[in-house]
Amino acid sequence: MASTTEFIACTDRAEASRTAADLLGGALATQLKTGDGASLVVSGGSTPGECFDLLACRPLDWARVTVLPSDERWVPASSPDSNEALVRSRLLRARAAAGRFLPLYRDGLTPDEAPPVVARDIADLPPPHAAVLLGMGADGHFASLFPDYDGLEGALNLRGDPGCVTVRTAGSPHVRISLNLPALLFTETLVLLFFGDDKREVFEAARAGGSGYPVEALLTQTRVPVQVVWAP
């Protein structure tokens, strides 16, 4: 099945956050009705905060939901740079407080030791992920798959196995761990949420092809439809 990119332009960021929360909440509700549980992959950064606030109040069976980040800086949850800290403070609260969190950062392991351990834990979740929420940077990266990551080609290879990669780039002060593209596509609901006219230009270039942006691989793949939610 060829994928399609549905572009949803919202009037403001509050509307975009509500739209994304509706898409994610609907996907979780559907999988919880038919399966033993559900998993939700979410991005970090400032963009999904309001979406998390709204989703946390959804009347779902959160005790059967596992939330995991799409990527993580190699820092403990106590660090202000941690995506885990964001998810716990903005999403796993209110009704969603009963949800389980699956961390990518593992105390006691090195960044290079962690990927196979994390990949095994993810493989134990009820397949597939109910939904995946991603963001996009002005440089066209998603998750922690940056343009200057020397393993980018392998991480974007759709013929590879779903898994995690250790990411080191000149632009980041922290080593990172990230799901690769096959792992992020292990879902039927994939939402890309971003804001601003500059990122809209990056998106349009990537959707057209030949841009060199990492997100082009996400938008042009033929495995999973991508619902793009944007606001100025």
Backbone bond lengths (Angstrom), bond angles and torsions (degrees), N, CA, C in turn:
res aa  C-N    CA-C-N  psi(-1)  N-CA   C-N-CA  omega(-1)  CA-C   N-CA-C  phi
1 M - - - 1.470 - - 1.519 109.71 -
2 A 1.315 116.59 126.35 1.462 120.60 178.64 1.526 109.48 -73.76
3 S 1.309 115.31 138.90 1.459 118.62 179.59 1.517 109.96 -79.91
4 T 1.306 115.50 157.76 1.445 122.15 174.47 1.517 107.72 -125.86
5 T 1.308 115.93 151.96 1.450 121.74 175.32 1.513 107.81 -109.95
6 E 1.308 116.76 111.13 1.461 121.92 178.09 1.519 107.84 -94.78
7 F 1.321 116.49 119.11 1.461 120.89 -178.90 1.519 109.34 -100.03
8 I 1.337 116.23 119.76 1.459 122.39 -178.93 1.526 107.74 -112.48
9 A 1.313 117.17 106.11 1.459 122.29 179.73 1.522 109.20 -92.05
10 C 1.325 117.04 123.19 1.455 122.35 -178.70 1.528 110.04 -107.30
11 T 1.310 116.09 158.38 1.462 119.92 -176.30 1.529 112.30 -73.84
12 D 1.339 116.49 -30.83 1.459 119.57 179.49 1.530 109.20 -151.99
13 R 1.317 115.47 174.93 1.461 119.86 -174.27 1.519 112.59 -71.76
14 A 1.316 117.20 -28.11 1.464 120.07 176.81 1.528 110.02 -65.47
15 E 1.329 116.68 -42.82 1.464 120.20 177.92 1.525 110.71 -64.95
16 A 1.322 116.37 -41.27 1.455 119.90 179.15 1.527 111.20 -62.70
17 S 1.319 116.87 -40.98 1.458 120.83 178.66 1.520 111.36 -64.09
18 R 1.337 116.88 -39.80 1.466 120.60 177.61 1.523 110.48 -65.49
19 T 1.317 116.01 -41.14 1.467 120.02 -179.63 1.521 110.80 -62.74
20 A 1.325 116.37 -45.79 1.460 119.97 178.98 1.532 111.04 -63.43
21 A 1.331 116.79 -41.86 1.463 120.19 179.05 1.527 110.94 -62.59
22 D 1.326 117.34 -38.11 1.462 121.23 177.62 1.530 111.02 -63.03
23 L 1.324 116.60 -43.59 1.460 120.38 -179.21 1.528 110.93 -64.62
24 L 1.322 116.63 -45.05 1.458 120.74 -178.99 1.528 111.30 -68.43
25 G 1.331 115.90 -44.58 1.459 119.78 180.00 1.520 112.07 -62.54
26 G 1.326 116.68 -39.31 1.458 119.88 178.37 1.515 112.10 -65.06
27 A 1.325 116.41 -40.60 1.462 120.40 179.68 1.528 110.92 -66.19
28 L 1.326 116.55 -41.20 1.465 119.88 177.56 1.524 111.31 -63.27
29 A 1.321 116.79 -44.80 1.466 120.57 -179.52 1.518 111.08 -60.39
30 T 1.331 116.70 -41.47 1.466 120.61 -179.66 1.519 111.16 -63.63
31 Q 1.322 117.84 -46.24 1.455 119.61 -177.73 1.530 111.72 -70.55
32 L 1.320 117.30 -34.25 1.457 119.71 179.22 1.533 111.64 -66.14
33 K 1.321 117.52 -26.71 1.460 121.18 178.51 1.516 111.93 -73.28
34 T 1.319 116.71 -29.29 1.458 120.19 -170.65 1.519 114.46 -112.00
35 G 1.329 118.02 -13.08 1.456 120.09 -174.45 1.511 113.37 -123.68
36 D 1.333 114.77 -179.15 1.457 120.85 179.53 1.526 112.38 -77.99
37 G 1.305 115.85 -18.58 1.454 121.62 -179.31 1.502 108.66 -178.20
38 A 1.323 116.25 -174.93 1.459 120.14 -178.22 1.515 109.16 -148.32
39 S 1.330 115.48 148.68 1.464 120.35 176.06 1.518 109.68 -121.86
40 L 1.320 114.55 147.80 1.455 122.46 -178.66 1.517 108.59 -129.77
41 V 1.320 116.85 121.65 1.460 122.60 176.85 1.525 107.76 -97.31
42 V 1.330 117.40 130.73 1.463 120.46 -176.30 1.524 111.51 -132.15
43 S 1.308 115.39 151.55 1.461 121.54 177.69 1.522 110.45 -87.02
44 G 1.330 115.91 167.41 1.450 121.39 175.53 1.517 110.51 -103.28
45 G 1.315 116.53 -155.22 1.453 120.58 -179.73 1.515 112.03 82.31
46 S 1.328 115.75 -176.46 1.460 120.67 -175.90 1.525 113.12 -83.46
47 T 1.318 118.34 -23.03 1.466 121.28 -172.58 1.528 114.29 -59.77
48 P 1.343 120.54 -46.17 1.469 118.60 -172.92 1.523 115.38 -82.98
49 G 1.325 119.19 3.15 1.455 120.75 -174.44 1.511 114.55 -53.85
50 E 1.317 117.75 -51.67 1.471 120.44 -178.26 1.520 111.10 -67.91
51 C 1.328 116.96 -35.80 1.465 120.88 174.99 1.519 109.95 -59.99
52 F 1.331 117.60 -43.68 1.457 121.40 177.61 1.528 111.15 -60.80
53 D 1.336 116.94 -43.58 1.459 120.64 -179.40 1.527 110.84 -57.42
54 L 1.324 116.28 -42.25 1.459 120.91 -179.30 1.525 111.90 -71.40
55 L 1.315 115.58 -42.82 1.465 119.86 -177.98 1.521 111.34 -65.74
56 A 1.327 117.19 -33.19 1.466 121.48 -178.70 1.519 112.57 -61.39
57 C 1.325 116.95 -22.38 1.463 121.25 -177.94 1.523 113.45 -95.31
58 R 1.329 117.12 1.84 1.466 120.60 -179.42 1.528 110.70 -70.37
59 P 1.345 116.73 137.29 1.471 120.27 179.89 1.526 111.59 -79.76
60 L 1.328 115.89 73.65 1.459 122.23 179.16 1.523 109.50 -112.39
61 D 1.315 115.95 164.25 1.463 120.95 175.97 1.526 107.86 -80.84
62 W 1.317 115.42 74.21 1.458 121.66 -172.71 1.521 113.06 -63.35
63 A 1.325 117.90 -22.32 1.460 120.26 179.11 1.529 111.32 -64.30
64 R 1.312 117.75 -16.37 1.463 121.72 178.60 1.531 111.91 -107.50
65 V 1.325 116.13 15.87 1.463 121.03 -179.97 1.522 110.29 -110.83
66 T 1.330 115.88 133.39 1.464 122.08 172.77 1.518 108.34 -111.05
67 V 1.310 116.38 127.80 1.464 122.58 178.69 1.522 108.59 -108.43
68 L 1.319 116.32 134.45 1.458 120.46 176.50 1.521 109.55 -140.44
69 P 1.325 117.60 149.21 1.460 120.30 179.59 1.521 111.32 -79.29
70 S 1.321 115.24 151.60 1.465 120.12 175.16 1.518 111.03 -70.74
71 D 1.327 115.59 -25.47 1.458 121.39 -178.10 1.521 108.41 -162.45
72 E 1.316 115.57 165.19 1.453 119.33 -177.28 1.523 110.18 -154.49
73 R 1.328 115.33 141.21 1.463 119.17 167.89 1.524 107.94 -72.89
74 W 1.327 117.13 146.62 1.457 119.61 -177.05 1.526 109.78 -80.10
75 V 1.334 114.12 70.95 1.459 123.05 178.91 1.525 107.73 -138.06
76 P 1.324 118.72 151.86 1.467 120.39 178.04 1.524 111.38 -68.81
77 A 1.311 115.44 163.81 1.465 120.91 -177.76 1.518 112.58 -62.26
78 S 1.316 117.64 -19.72 1.461 121.14 178.75 1.525 112.56 -73.99
79 S 1.325 117.43 -12.29 1.458 121.29 -179.01 1.531 110.67 -79.83
80 P 1.341 118.19 140.31 1.467 120.03 175.62 1.521 112.91 -65.89
81 D 1.332 117.74 -13.86 1.461 121.42 178.09 1.521 113.05 -87.71
82 S 1.319 117.63 0.01 1.456 121.81 -174.82 1.527 112.46 -81.32
83 N 1.332 116.79 131.28 1.460 120.39 172.58 1.526 110.58 -68.65
84 E 1.318 116.28 -31.65 1.461 119.76 177.51 1.525 110.56 -59.18
85 A 1.312 116.87 -42.49 1.464 120.30 179.60 1.524 110.89 -60.75
86 L 1.328 116.43 -41.13 1.470 120.23 178.20 1.521 110.97 -63.01
87 V 1.323 116.86 -47.47 1.460 120.58 -177.41 1.526 110.77 -63.11
88 R 1.308 116.85 -41.05 1.463 119.42 -178.72 1.528 111.64 -68.57
89 S 1.319 117.82 -34.85 1.465 120.43 -176.16 1.525 113.40 -84.56
90 R 1.338 117.33 -27.00 1.465 119.88 -175.08 1.533 113.49 -109.13
91 L 1.325 118.28 -28.76 1.460 120.58 -176.82 1.528 113.17 -108.77
92 L 1.313 118.23 -50.41 1.465 120.39 -175.67 1.524 111.00 -83.77
93 R 1.318 114.71 64.92 1.460 123.42 179.56 1.521 106.99 -147.58
94 A 1.327 117.50 -177.76 1.465 121.65 -178.34 1.537 108.80 49.10
95 R 1.324 118.76 -131.46 1.465 120.22 -179.01 1.526 111.92 -66.99
96 A 1.309 115.79 -28.84 1.464 119.55 -177.96 1.527 113.29 -79.62
97 A 1.322 117.69 1.29 1.464 120.51 -178.91 1.527 111.94 -61.75
98 A 1.317 116.82 -22.10 1.461 120.60 -179.67 1.524 112.39 -79.85
99 G 1.322 117.43 -7.83 1.455 120.71 -178.69 1.519 112.39 -69.48
100 R 1.311 115.67 158.96 1.467 122.39 179.28 1.521 108.44 -101.03
101 F 1.315 115.82 143.62 1.463 120.66 176.64 1.521 109.63 -111.01
102 L 1.331 116.04 132.59 1.462 121.90 176.43 1.527 107.82 -109.85
103 P 1.328 117.79 107.13 1.469 119.72 -175.12 1.520 112.50 -78.36
104 L 1.324 115.43 152.65 1.459 120.90 170.17 1.521 110.23 -91.91
105 Y 1.331 117.02 -37.60 1.460 120.46 175.34 1.525 109.21 -71.71
106 R 1.320 116.21 131.52 1.464 120.50 -179.98 1.526 109.36 -126.49
107 D 1.309 115.19 113.97 1.459 120.83 177.36 1.530 109.27 -62.07
108 G 1.312 116.51 134.50 1.447 120.75 179.71 1.510 114.38 96.18
109 L 1.336 116.88 -11.99 1.458 121.40 175.93 1.518 109.82 -110.73
110 T 1.309 116.56 154.19 1.457 120.58 172.33 1.522 108.75 -85.21
111 P 1.332 118.33 162.19 1.461 119.78 178.16 1.527 113.15 -58.01
112 D 1.317 117.33 -28.96 1.460 120.00 -179.56 1.523 112.52 -82.85
113 E 1.315 117.34 -21.08 1.463 120.83 177.91 1.527 112.07 -84.26
114 A 1.317 117.45 -24.27 1.464 121.39 -170.15 1.526 115.58 -71.80
115 P 1.350 120.90 -40.02 1.472 119.47 -172.38 1.521 116.19 -50.27
116 P 1.333 121.20 -48.50 1.466 118.18 -179.48 1.523 113.22 -66.96
117 V 1.338 116.79 -31.10 1.464 120.37 178.04 1.525 109.95 -67.11
118 V 1.332 116.07 -47.33 1.460 120.92 179.27 1.525 110.44 -63.35
119 A 1.329 117.16 -42.11 1.464 121.04 -178.99 1.529 111.08 -60.45
120 R 1.320 117.23 -38.89 1.472 119.88 178.23 1.527 110.98 -65.77
121 D 1.323 116.33 -40.24 1.466 119.44 179.03 1.529 111.18 -65.16
122 I 1.329 116.55 -40.27 1.465 120.21 178.75 1.526 110.41 -65.70
123 A 1.323 116.54 -37.97 1.467 120.31 -179.75 1.521 112.10 -64.10
124 D 1.330 118.01 -20.70 1.460 121.88 179.39 1.532 112.63 -82.37
125 L 1.324 117.88 -8.66 1.463 120.94 179.59 1.523 110.10 -74.62
126 P 1.357 118.04 154.98 1.462 120.32 177.57 1.538 110.29 -60.60
127 P 1.322 118.27 123.52 1.465 119.75 -176.99 1.526 112.02 -86.67
128 P 1.339 117.19 151.45 1.467 127.28 -14.57 1.525 109.69 -83.85
129 H 1.350 117.98 -175.83 1.460 120.23 172.86 1.529 108.68 -61.77
130 A 1.314 116.88 139.14 1.464 119.66 177.04 1.523 110.56 -62.12
131 A 1.331 116.40 -39.79 1.465 120.41 -179.70 1.516 109.74 -160.93
132 V 1.321 114.48 156.15 1.461 122.68 175.75 1.522 107.94 -129.38
133 L 1.316 116.71 125.68 1.463 122.48 175.83 1.525 108.44 -109.10
134 L 1.327 116.28 123.35 1.458 121.61 178.98 1.520 110.14 -122.45
135 G 1.323 115.47 156.95 1.448 122.34 170.21 1.514 109.01 -115.21
136 M 1.315 116.34 -178.45 1.466 120.86 -179.58 1.519 109.17 -144.71
137 G 1.321 116.29 135.29 1.449 120.90 177.44 1.514 112.14 -88.32
138 A 1.323 116.19 167.19 1.468 120.74 178.55 1.521 112.12 -65.86
139 D 1.336 117.30 -16.48 1.461 121.29 176.00 1.523 111.96 -93.90
140 G 1.337 115.99 8.28 1.461 120.75 177.35 1.512 114.57 81.25
141 H 1.335 118.96 12.20 1.465 119.27 178.32 1.520 109.99 -83.29
142 F 1.319 116.13 156.17 1.459 122.76 170.15 1.517 106.84 -139.33
143 A 1.339 116.16 155.61 1.464 120.39 -166.21 1.537 106.16 49.97
144 S 1.332 118.79 -131.95 1.469 119.56 173.13 1.519 110.57 -114.78
145 L 1.318 115.64 34.60 1.465 121.31 -179.98 1.530 108.17 -94.16
146 F 1.341 114.69 84.94 1.461 122.87 -173.39 1.529 111.54 -87.63
147 P 1.324 116.35 155.06 1.473 119.86 -179.89 1.520 113.67 -58.78
148 D 1.361 117.21 -32.41 1.465 119.40 -176.86 1.522 113.45 -95.92
149 Y 1.317 117.98 12.23 1.460 122.10 175.88 1.524 108.34 -76.15
150 D 1.324 117.02 123.03 1.460 118.84 -172.89 1.524 113.57 -72.81
151 G 1.329 117.51 -9.97 1.457 120.30 175.17 1.511 113.17 -103.26
152 L 1.333 116.74 16.70 1.472 120.77 -173.37 1.521 112.52 -59.11
153 E 1.318 117.31 -45.40 1.463 119.64 -176.84 1.528 111.38 -57.59
154 G 1.315 116.16 -44.06 1.460 119.60 178.89 1.517 112.39 -66.96
155 A 1.337 117.28 -38.47 1.460 121.09 -178.17 1.526 111.82 -69.32
156 L 1.333 116.97 -23.85 1.466 121.21 179.62 1.528 112.77 -95.41
157 N 1.326 117.03 -3.59 1.462 121.29 -175.48 1.531 110.43 -71.59
158 L 1.311 117.27 114.84 1.454 121.24 -177.24 1.525 112.71 -70.97
159 R 1.311 117.14 -14.14 1.464 120.03 177.62 1.532 111.67 -84.15
160 G 1.320 116.90 -8.15 1.459 121.14 179.42 1.512 111.64 -78.03
161 D 1.320 115.98 165.89 1.463 121.44 177.42 1.527 109.94 -78.81
162 P 1.327 117.76 146.88 1.464 119.72 173.46 1.523 109.84 -59.29
163 G 1.312 116.15 136.17 1.456 118.85 -178.74 1.506 112.13 -177.86
164 C 1.316 116.01 -162.32 1.456 123.41 -178.56 1.520 110.02 -123.59
165 V 1.315 115.67 155.51 1.457 121.38 178.18 1.525 109.15 -133.08
166 T 1.324 114.85 151.26 1.457 121.46 173.06 1.517 108.03 -92.06
167 V 1.321 116.96 129.03 1.467 121.73 -173.00 1.523 110.05 -117.61
168 R 1.315 115.21 124.79 1.469 122.11 172.44 1.517 107.42 -124.05
169 T 1.323 116.41 126.79 1.459 120.87 178.31 1.525 109.20 -137.06
170 A 1.321 115.18 156.27 1.463 120.23 179.88 1.521 111.54 -66.49
171 G 1.331 116.86 -27.44 1.457 119.92 -175.01 1.514 114.97 -84.96
172 S 1.322 118.06 -7.43 1.461 120.22 -177.34 1.521 110.32 -114.40
173 P 1.323 118.37 131.42 1.464 120.29 178.40 1.523 112.38 -74.07
174 H 1.325 117.19 -14.16 1.457 121.24 -177.54 1.520 110.98 -115.08
175 V 1.324 116.38 142.55 1.454 120.42 164.77 1.528 106.90 -65.48
176 R 1.327 116.56 147.56 1.457 120.34 -178.59 1.521 110.85 -128.63
177 I 1.322 114.99 160.95 1.453 121.92 170.12 1.519 106.58 -123.84
178 S 1.331 116.16 138.95 1.455 119.75 -174.09 1.524 110.63 -143.55
179 L 1.313 116.80 145.16 1.449 120.30 167.53 1.517 108.51 -66.17
180 N 1.324 117.10 144.26 1.465 119.89 175.61 1.525 109.44 -85.00
181 L 1.330 116.61 175.22 1.460 119.71 -175.36 1.525 112.43 -62.85
182 P 1.338 120.76 -44.45 1.467 118.18 177.43 1.523 113.31 -57.18
183 A 1.325 117.97 -36.11 1.465 120.68 178.77 1.525 111.16 -69.56
184 L 1.329 117.62 -37.37 1.461 121.54 -179.69 1.530 111.88 -71.81
185 L 1.311 116.51 -23.00 1.464 120.59 -179.91 1.525 112.63 -90.14
186 F 1.328 117.16 3.90 1.459 120.73 -179.20 1.526 109.33 -82.99
187 T 1.325 115.32 65.32 1.462 122.93 -175.54 1.518 108.67 -164.51
188 E 1.324 115.94 165.41 1.458 120.76 172.71 1.523 111.73 -106.18
189 T 1.334 116.87 -10.83 1.467 121.46 179.55 1.516 108.72 -125.87
190 L 1.312 116.55 110.68 1.458 121.95 -179.19 1.522 108.39 -124.92
191 V 1.320 115.70 118.95 1.468 121.96 -176.72 1.527 108.74 -115.15
192 L 1.324 115.85 128.87 1.469 122.32 175.22 1.521 107.23 -111.22
193 L 1.337 116.49 113.41 1.465 122.77 -176.10 1.519 109.54 -113.13
194 F 1.331 116.12 124.68 1.467 119.13 175.95 1.518 109.45 -154.32
195 F 1.336 115.07 162.10 1.455 122.26 -175.00 1.527 110.72 -128.16
196 G 1.324 115.94 154.44 1.458 121.72 170.05 1.522 114.16 101.29
197 D 1.339 115.38 148.03 1.463 120.93 -179.44 1.523 112.17 -68.36
198 D 1.346 117.40 -32.40 1.457 119.08 -179.77 1.524 111.22 -65.52
199 K 1.324 116.96 -41.17 1.457 119.94 177.89 1.531 111.52 -72.10
200 R 1.320 116.44 -29.17 1.474 119.10 175.29 1.531 109.88 -61.61
201 E 1.319 117.37 -40.07 1.457 121.03 178.25 1.525 111.33 -64.45
202 V 1.322 116.23 -41.32 1.470 120.86 177.06 1.528 109.92 -61.85
203 F 1.323 115.98 -45.24 1.463 120.48 179.19 1.524 111.72 -59.15
204 E 1.319 117.27 -47.04 1.461 120.61 -177.72 1.529 110.87 -62.92
205 A 1.328 116.06 -39.94 1.466 119.63 178.15 1.526 110.88 -65.18
206 A 1.327 116.62 -42.06 1.461 120.33 -179.79 1.519 111.30 -67.80
207 R 1.315 117.34 -39.76 1.466 120.16 -179.88 1.519 110.93 -65.27
208 A 1.335 116.73 -33.14 1.464 120.64 -179.51 1.530 111.90 -72.13
209 G 1.335 117.10 -25.39 1.457 120.75 179.04 1.514 112.44 95.46
210 G 1.325 115.37 154.35 1.451 120.86 178.31 1.509 114.35 77.25
211 S 1.338 117.60 16.48 1.467 120.99 -174.94 1.521 112.97 -84.76
212 G 1.308 117.17 -28.85 1.454 120.64 -173.26 1.515 113.89 83.46
213 Y 1.331 117.81 -4.67 1.459 120.92 177.61 1.530 110.34 -73.98
214 P 1.333 118.74 139.69 1.467 119.38 176.77 1.524 113.79 -54.94
215 V 1.336 117.41 -37.69 1.464 120.48 -176.12 1.529 112.09 -64.34
216 E 1.315 117.65 -16.36 1.466 119.84 176.68 1.527 110.82 -59.30
217 A 1.330 116.90 -37.10 1.463 120.28 179.10 1.526 111.30 -63.19
218 L 1.315 117.14 -33.88 1.457 122.04 178.09 1.521 111.13 -70.91
219 L 1.319 115.88 -42.88 1.460 120.95 -173.87 1.517 113.70 -78.78
220 T 1.313 117.35 -22.82 1.466 119.96 -176.49 1.524 113.18 -105.57
221 Q 1.323 118.26 -1.94 1.466 120.03 177.50 1.538 109.92 -68.62
222 T 1.320 115.59 160.12 1.465 120.76 -174.36 1.524 112.15 -116.88
223 R 1.328 116.04 28.21 1.464 119.66 -175.78 1.522 112.68 -104.01
224 V 1.328 117.30 -41.97 1.462 121.75 -174.17 1.529 109.72 -136.69
225 P 1.344 118.34 132.44 1.463 119.56 173.76 1.523 110.98 -62.71
226 V 1.327 116.53 144.87 1.459 122.01 179.66 1.529 108.33 -114.81
227 Q 1.325 116.10 123.68 1.460 121.38 175.64 1.527 107.15 -98.79
228 V 1.306 115.91 111.54 1.458 122.63 -176.13 1.525 109.28 -97.50
229 V 1.317 117.00 122.33 1.464 122.23 -179.56 1.526 107.58 -115.93
230 W 1.328 115.38 123.08 1.468 120.75 -174.45 1.524 110.78 -135.75
231 A 1.319 115.24 150.16 1.469 122.90 170.43 1.521 107.70 -145.35
232 P 1.345 117.18 152.96 1.473 120.25 179.52 1.524 112.08 -59.91
